Amino acid sequence: MNDNSIDKTQAVSETPDVTQVVSNSAMESTQMVVSVTCPVCGANSPGGEIYCSDCGFLLSGTPVEVEVSLPAESVPKLVDPSSGREFTLKSGVNTVGRQDTDVLLSHPTVSRRHAQITVEEGRCVVEDVGSTNGTVVNGRQIGQGQSVELSDGDEVIFGSVRLLFEYPSAAVEETAEKGEVDLVQEPSEPEESAAEPEDVGEAQEVESEPALIPVAKLVAQTGEIYLVREGENRIGRRPDNDIVLTDPYVSGHHAVINAVDGAISITDVGSTNGTSVAGEKLIPNEPRVLEIGDEIVLGQMVLTLKSAEDE
């Protein structure tokens, strides 16, 4: 196998991951692993790892402080809503990817050079630079070489990594501009709204979002139950997953279960020790339809898919 297979984005079965692959003989003895401390985030990675298992920093490199030219209160940033981690964006071009980039995302669905965000004259523009799994802004995928201007609160997804764009300064400026326009407009008539309170109540009911109810559940042999909800359910060992499994043979980001309109499928996202359904090992990045009663093996953890109503 070529040594450069570590640089490929989820197109091969062996992707960089923090999960240890251990032989059967080693399983019976205590494992002693020399760890390396990341100089950026302080996380410990197993000896021999090239990149930090948490932040993706090149462990042999030296961190460099980047001076941000914008005032602190007006600095744009990307925020991981699940962990709270922030990526501050500097003036000019900010590269996004899995290796040697300004915004470093150590997820197998993110390409080495995935996208770039340009900050210039109060505007922030994101552009996909030819990634494997694409870039999505507010639910709309942008094509290679296409750029989209970002606004405060926008959702940006690189591969399968979901981040929120925050730029409070830009939001204040936009609000101020709207306020100036409102001064020119004719005043509204509050009497009509007050005369029909029933309509206001109905509007509030329409605006409220329904809670995501479970559509199925995964039951472990040891009795643990993990709920599967409508939409995307990320599975792995890291805390930013929707379903967190503590088995050391489960990768940090192992698989994704999608539940849409009654249909449920699972996709292995390039895990180290693989995913099997009904005894058949899945090909990475190829979804497999699930049926109630299917036995799913992630690493060495055995789960059974059951209906949400089953006792």
WOGIUR-V63099 format. One record per backbone hydrogen bond with DSSP energy under -1.0 kcal/mol. NH is the residue of the N-H (numbers start at 1). CO is the residue of the C=O. E is the energy in kcal/mol with one decimal. If there is no record, write none. Layout:
# WOGIUR-V63099
NH,CO,E ; NH,CO,E
This chain:
# WOGIUR-V63099
5,2,-1.3 ; 7,4,-1.6 ; 8,5,-1.2 ; 10,8,-1.1 ; 27,23,-1.1 ; 29,26,-1.2 ; 36,45,-3.2 ; 38,43,-2.8 ; 42,38,-1.3 ; 45,36,-2.6 ; 47,34,-2.0 ; 49,46,-1.8 ; 52,57,-2.5 ; 56,52,-1.1 ; 59,50,-2.2 ; 61,58,-2.1 ; 74,71,-1.6 ; 75,72,-1.1 ; 77,166,-2.3 ; 78,87,-2.4 ; 79,164,-2.7 ; 80,85,-2.9 ; 84,80,-3.1 ; 87,78,-3.1 ; 89,76,-2.5 ; 92,119,-3.1 ; 94,117,-2.4 ; 96,115,-3.0 ; 97,103,-2.1 ; 98,111,-1.5 ; 99,112,-1.2 ; 103,95,-3.0 ; 105,97,-2.8 ; 107,105,-1.7 ; 110,107,-2.2 ; 114,96,-2.2 ; 115,96,-2.0 ; 116,127,-2.3 ; 117,94,-2.9 ; 118,125,-2.9 ; 119,92,-3.0 ; 120,123,-2.7 ; 123,120,-1.9 ; 125,118,-2.2 ; 126,148,-2.8 ; 127,116,-2.6 ; 128,146,-1.2 ; 129,114,-1.7 ; 136,157,-2.4 ; 137,140,-2.7 ; 138,155,-2.9 ; 140,137,-1.8 ; 142,135,-2.6 ; 145,128,-3.0 ; 146,143,-2.1 ; 148,126,-2.4 ; 150,124,-3.3 ; 153,165,-3.4 ; 154,151,-2.2 ; 156,163,-2.9 ; 157,136,-3.0 ; 158,161,-2.3 ; 159,134,-2.3 ; 161,158,-2.6 ; 163,156,-2.8 ; 164,79,-2.7 ; 165,154,-3.1 ; 166,77,-3.1 ; 171,167,-1.7 ; 172,168,-2.2 ; 173,169,-2.1 ; 174,170,-2.3 ; 175,171,-2.4 ; 176,172,-2.4 ; 177,173,-2.1 ; 178,174,-2.0 ; 179,175,-2.3 ; 180,176,-1.8 ; 181,177,-1.5 ; 182,178,-2.3 ; 183,179,-1.3 ; 184,181,-1.1 ; 185,181,-1.1 ; 192,189,-1.0 ; 194,190,-2.4 ; 195,191,-1.6 ; 201,197,-1.8 ; 202,198,-1.9 ; 203,199,-2.2 ; 204,200,-2.1 ; 205,201,-1.8 ; 206,202,-1.7 ; 207,203,-1.9 ; 208,204,-1.3 ; 215,228,-3.0 ; 216,228,-1.6 ; 217,306,-2.4 ; 218,226,-3.3 ; 219,304,-2.4 ; 220,224,-2.9 ; 221,302,-1.1 ; 223,220,-1.6 ; 226,218,-2.8 ; 228,216,-2.8 ; 231,259,-3.3 ; 233,257,-2.4 ; 235,255,-3.1 ; 236,243,-1.9 ; 237,251,-2.2 ; 238,252,-1.7 ; 241,238,-1.5 ; 243,234,-2.8 ; 245,236,-2.3 ; 250,247,-2.0 ; 254,235,-2.1 ; 255,235,-1.8 ; 256,267,-2.3 ; 257,233,-2.8 ; 258,265,-2.4 ; 259,231,-2.6 ; 260,263,-2.5 ; 263,260,-2.2 ; 265,258,-2.3 ; 266,288,-2.5 ; 267,256,-2.4 ; 269,254,-1.8 ; 276,297,-2.4 ; 277,280,-2.6 ; 278,295,-2.7 ; 280,277,-1.9 ; 282,275,-3.3 ; 285,268,-3.7 ; 286,283,-1.8 ; 288,266,-2.5 ; 290,264,-3.1 ; 293,305,-3.4 ; 294,291,-2.3 ; 296,303,-3.6 ; 297,276,-2.7 ; 298,301,-2.5 ; 299,274,-2.0 ; 301,298,-2.6 ; 303,296,-3.3 ; 304,219,-2.0 ; 305,294,-2.5 ; 306,217,-3.0 ; 310,307,-1.1
